[in-house]
Amino acid sequence: MSENTGTPTNNASTLAAATVPGPDGRPRCDWCGEVAAFFPYHDTEWGFPVANDQRLFEKVCLESFQSGLSWRTILAKRENFRAAFCQFDFNAVALFTEDDVERLLQDAGIIRHRGKIESVINNARRAQEMVAQEGSLAAFFWRYEAAASQRLPPQSITTSAESIALSKELKKRGWKFVGPTTMFALMQAMGLINDHVEGCVMRDEIETARARFVRPV
């Protein structure tokens, strides 16, 4: 996994053909071989299209916490993050105060980084604004579906024209910790691009899921 994003590989020189055998012997993206917990995440979550606002908000937050760390660390603490941030219900998190920030800074189950904790609260308030303006987070995020990037070899890039545009617009709206690389990782994980490598058993399944997915408007 990348050290800086939830992207399973953050090295453009790592060609997409690489796979490792999964528990059933079938090939998976090679980043799954780093730790056993990656296999279920890879097979049941990574790349399936998501239109649920709470899950999209959670992913933005977890990707921001991962900045400078590994996804392995964040995945291991994910349930702790969910408990700390009201299951990432942004309407609840938007009500957090400085007392909550101080409380969370004492929570050893999460990443105790003041700037990242404060960014979650800030982004929860920005999420409320986005829902009021756009109808849903999903309607906004899916405008940036990575059609152009899909023509490139899987896992060969860490940013795209779409992730750069998405990052720029979010920052304009006051969101924090939403750089282009972080947003590209979100797009990979939430199904806005199918970035499973050629030969991975999940690639065709994700493609089918994306074909059936009704894009939010």
Secondary structure, 3 states (H helix, E strand, C coil): CCCCCCCCCCCCCCCCCCEEECCCCCEEEHHHHHCCCHHHHHHHCCCCCCCCHHHHHHHHHHHHHHCCCCHHHHHHCHHHHHHHCHHHCHHHHCCCCHHHHHHHCCCCCCCCCHHHHHHHHHHHHHHHHHHHHHCCHHHHHHHHCCCCHHHCCCCCCCCCHHHHHHHHHHHHCCCCCCCHHHHHHHHHHCCCCCCCCCCCHHHHHHHHHHHHCCCCC
